Amino acid sequence: MIELIVLIILLDLISGIVHWAEDTFWHESTPIIGKWLVIPNELHHGDPSAFVKNTWLQSSWDLLLAGLVVLGIAAMLGEITWQLLVIFLVGVNANQIHKWNHSPLNDVPKIILTLQNIKLLQNRNHHLSHHSGEKNTAYCVITPFINPIMDRLGFFRFLDKVFLKLIHPSRREDLPHSG
């Protein structure tokens, strides 16, 4: 059970790092991912309910593709494990978990509402902090556990400083950032 919890928390942290990079450095003109990831993300930050209208596949095709690649490589190596299957199942649904925080309550399955209410899945109140102020906190979208720790530690502000010094990327201007 502890291993399951650690896997989900690690996956949540990874989702947050990807979300941070998407919000911070990637632009509409970024090859490949600009069109497929950044433009929908910018739309979502302008209208948080925009992607609720998308089907699961429209919201999660990229995670599904990445997950299938990882599963395919693991299968070729004979390394399919229950841990990998958990990572696959939760990982390909990270956008759906995020989407439930923007969906009308009537559209959220009761089991998900229960998991949100007992604080095993992130709920809309927790996620709201990402959409308020400078939009530079609460990047992790799966659980309510990681964001308070990462934000208190200044983890993503630290990543900002490291990457700004190392690679000098141009920052996205549509989302203000402190640091």
N, C-alpha and C positions, 0 to 999 in steps of 0.2 A: 504494500500500500504506500509506503514512504517513497519507493522508487517511482510509482505512478504520479504522486504529487510533485516530486522533483522534476519529472519529465514535463509535466504541464506548466510548471513555473518557468522552467528553462525555455520552453516553447513560447511562453508569453513574453519573456525577455527578448528572445530573438524577434518576435513580431514587433516589439517596441523599437528595437534597433533599426529594423527595416522601415518602420513607419517614420522614425526620426529622420533617416536618410532621405526618404521620399519627401518629407515636409521641408527639409533643410536645404538640400543640395541639388536634387534632381529638378529639371526644368522641362517644359513642354518640348524643347528642342533636344533633350537628351535622347541619343539614338535608342530606338526600339521602345524603351520603357517610358519615354516622354508621352507618346501618344496613348499607350495602353494603360499606364499607371498614373502618371502625373496629372494629365488632363481630368480624368475622373476624380482624382483626389482634390484638385483645386475646386471642381464643381461641388464636391462634398463639403469642403470647408466654407464655401459661399452659401450653400443650402444643404445643411446636414441631413435633411430627409431625402435628398435627391436620389441616392442609390437604393433607397427602400423600394423603389419602383422596379429595380432590376430583379431578374430571376436569380436563383442560386448560381447557375452557371455563368451568367453575365458578371456577377460579383466575385466569383471564386475560380474562374477558369485558370488564372495564373498560378494560384496556389495548387490547384488540381494538377496542372502540368508539371510544376516543380515536384510535387509529391509523387507523381507517377514516374518521373525520371529517377528519383531517389529509390523508389520501390523497385524499379526495373534494374538498376545497378545492384541493389541488394540481392535481388532474385538471381542475377547472373553470378554473384559471388556466393550464393547459397546462405545468405545472412538475413533472411526474413525472421524477425523476432517479434514478440508481443510489444516490446518497447517501440520498435519501428512502426508497428501498426497503430499504436496509440498516437505517436507523433504525426503519422499520416492523417488519421481520422480527425484529430483536433486541429492540426495545422491547416488542412484544406477547408476547415469550417471557421477559421479565424475571422474572415470577413462576415460570415453569417452571424457569428456571435456579436460582432461589432454592429451589424445591421439591426439586430434585435433591440439594441439600445436606442435606435431611432424610429423603430416601428411603432405604430399604434398598439396599445396594450392588447386590444382584441386580436391582433395578428400574431402575437407572440404565443407559442405553445405553452400550455400550463406547466409542463415539466420544466421548461426554461425559466418561466417566471418564478417557480419554486426554487430552482438553483440560484437565480439572481437574489431572491429574497433571503435565502440562507447564506448568501455571500460566497458561493462556490464559483459562480460566473459573475463577471462584471455586470453591474446594472446601470441604468441610464443616469442616475444621480452621480455615480462615480465617474462615468465617461464624460459627463457634461463639463468637467473641469478642462478637458482637452479643447473644447469648443468655445471657451471663454477666455477673456484677457488676450494675452499674446500668443495663445495656441502653441505654447512650447513646454507643456507639461502633459503627463498622463498619456504617453504614447502607446503603452501596452494595452491591448484591447480584449484579452481573454479573461483574466482574473482581476479581482480587486486587490491582490496582494503586492504586486511588484511596483506599481506606480508610486505609492506613498514612500517606499524605501528609495527608489531611484531619484525621485524628486527631492527628497530630504537630503540625500547624498550629493545632489547636483551632478548626477551621472551624465545626463544628456548635455548639460552646459560644459562639462569636462570634455565630452566627445566633440562638441563645437570647437573648443579651444585647440584640441589636439589636431583635428582635421583641418582647421583653418591654417594652422602653422605648417602642417606636413604637406598638404596638397594645394593650398590656396584656391579652393573652389570659389566660384561666384555664388553668392547666397541667393536663395529665392527671395524676391522682394514682396511677394503677396502675403507672406506670413512674417510678422515681426518676431524677432528673437532677442532675448537679452543675453548678455554674456560678454 
